[in-house]
């Protein structure tokens, strides 16, 4: 039951955002090296606008290092997104 709430409820809540193409966008620097397995990376980005830390996951085959500048668009509840830019 707990697994259901942790996995499926956020995905269900993101459906309207996905259908409306209403993704959130964060630009900033990676706080740490990105972790993950296969092509899935998860990283905490320090938002350059308000210095808030935002955890996101995205598909990317190369590594992401601490201090890399990233721009990611993501869904607000599952925090899964697409890497738009990496410098």
C-alpha positions in Angstrom: 0.0 0.0 0.0 2.8 2.4 0.9 4.5 1.6 -2.5 1.3 2.5 -4.3 1.1 5.9 -2.7 4.8 6.7 -3.2 4.9 5.6 -6.9 1.5 6.0 -8.4 -0.1 9.0 -6.7 2.7 11.4 -8.0 2.4 10.0 -11.5 -1.4 10.4 -11.4 -1.0 14.0 -10.2 1.4 14.7 -13.1 -1.0 13.6 -15.8 -2.7 17.1 -16.2 0.7 18.8 -16.4 1.9 16.3 -19.1 -1.2 16.7 -21.1 -1.0 20.5 -21.1 2.7 20.4 -21.7 3.1 22.4 -18.5 6.5 21.4 -17.3 8.5 23.2 -14.7 12.0 24.4 -15.7 15.1 24.7 -13.5 18.4 26.2 -14.4 21.4 26.0 -12.2 24.4 24.1 -11.0 24.6 20.4 -10.0 25.2 20.2 -6.2 26.8 16.8 -6.5 27.8 14.3 -9.1 24.7 12.7 -10.7 24.0 9.1 -9.6 22.1 6.5 -11.4 22.1 3.3 -13.3 21.9 2.8 -17.0 20.8 6.1 -18.6 18.8 7.4 -15.7 20.5 10.1 -13.7 19.3 11.8 -10.6 20.8 15.0 -9.3 20.1 18.0 -7.1 20.2 21.3 -8.9 20.7 24.6 -7.1 18.2 26.9 -8.8 20.0 30.0 -9.9 16.9 32.3 -9.4 16.2 31.6 -5.8 19.0 29.2 -4.7 16.5 26.5 -3.9 17.6 22.9 -4.2 15.5 20.8 -6.6 15.9 17.1 -7.0 15.2 15.8 -10.6 15.7 12.6 -12.6 16.3 12.5 -16.3 17.7 10.2 -19.0 21.2 11.0 -20.0 24.0 8.6 -21.0 27.0 10.7 -20.0 28.0 11.6 -16.5 27.0 14.8 -14.8 29.6 16.3 -12.4 29.3 18.6 -9.5 29.3 22.2 -10.7 27.9 21.4 -14.2 25.3 24.0 -15.4 22.1 22.2 -16.2 18.7 23.2 -17.6 16.0 20.6 -17.0 12.3 20.6 -17.7 10.5 18.3 -15.3 7.1 17.2 -14.0 6.4 18.8 -10.6 5.3 15.7 -8.6 7.4 12.8 -10.0 10.4 15.1 -10.6 11.1 13.2 -13.8 12.3 15.4 -16.7 14.3 16.0 -19.8 17.8 17.5 -19.9 17.7 20.6 -22.2 21.2 21.9 -21.8 24.5 20.9 -20.0 27.6 23.1 -19.8 
